[in-house]
Amino acid sequence: MMAINCPTPASLQEYLWKHELPNRLQKPQPPSPEKIIRYGAIIGSVIHCHSSMGRTMDQARQHIINLEEAGSSAASGTVILADTLMHSKGRFSRTWHAPTGGLWGCVILANTFMPRARTLLPLTLGVACCEAVRDLGAQNAYVRWVNDVMVSGQKLGGFLVESFCTPRYGEEYHLLGFGININNNCFPDTLTNMAVSLSHTLGHPVNLLDFTLSFLAKMTWNIGLLCYEEEQDLHSDYSWENLEGQKDHLLLEQWKNLSDTLGRRVLYGYDIQKKPQYEAKVTGIRQDGAIIMRLDDGNQIVEHSGELQYL
């Protein structure tokens, strides 16, 4: 069976230059938007579409291994999409409901980033998703740290970044998994009050192929921002040891524009469903993407990973 939602590298390139770039030029932007898109244009250089599979992250690992065994390497920016997933999982192997109608996939990126970009990589997914859904009119969509996309307290998109090292040559990759509820409006009873779809939010069906192109184009832009900022860092007095003395990273600046986390009172936990740890108020986000919180006793705490629940 052929995949329903299957963009091509050519259609993505056309979308980038005919839609994404003009859209970016209408907004306050860095001085080189064309360069940023060219930096990120590895996204979607190869696109594999499937009607169904178990889990795209597992498929990505197998794809990388198969190419290594054949004496080749996976192309950085390869995108794997599936119309539906049979064994999809999120953090801590939590089940993710992934029927036909949603956007389910994974991006393979070679680990070529400098330390600062690697720490900000997870933010690219939530920012890209939130930008795409807001472009369609869902202005009540926000990013909850690290990268969950929420609408009125319900989850519209979830993302997961995992690292992978090949068994033979030790090549390192980042796997960027994404699950976005688009036209799938039926959820299991356990998720009815926790999840929401974009079509429900907007009140009408969404063209899934067009949304996929928009999301991948915005991933292109955000990965391009990481590369662009690396170039700026290499020509400046940037210091990894003194991040807080640097100006806001352009990706972090956009995350702040789209997030409603700063200033919120939250419940924090590394695995918040099984072991919530403490309540605090979010007071800021560091240049490496770590969240800064103030405890009730006045002490400040910094967390680089974990989960938040708004109180």
Helices and strands as residue ranges (DSSP letters): H 9-15, I 16-20, H 21-25, H 33-40, E 47-53, H 56-69, E 78-85, G 91-93, E 103-110, H 115-135, E 141-144, E 148-151, E 154-165, E 172-180, G 189-191, H 198-202, H 208-234, G 240-245, H 250-258, E 265-269, E 278-285, E 291-294, E 300-303, E 307-310
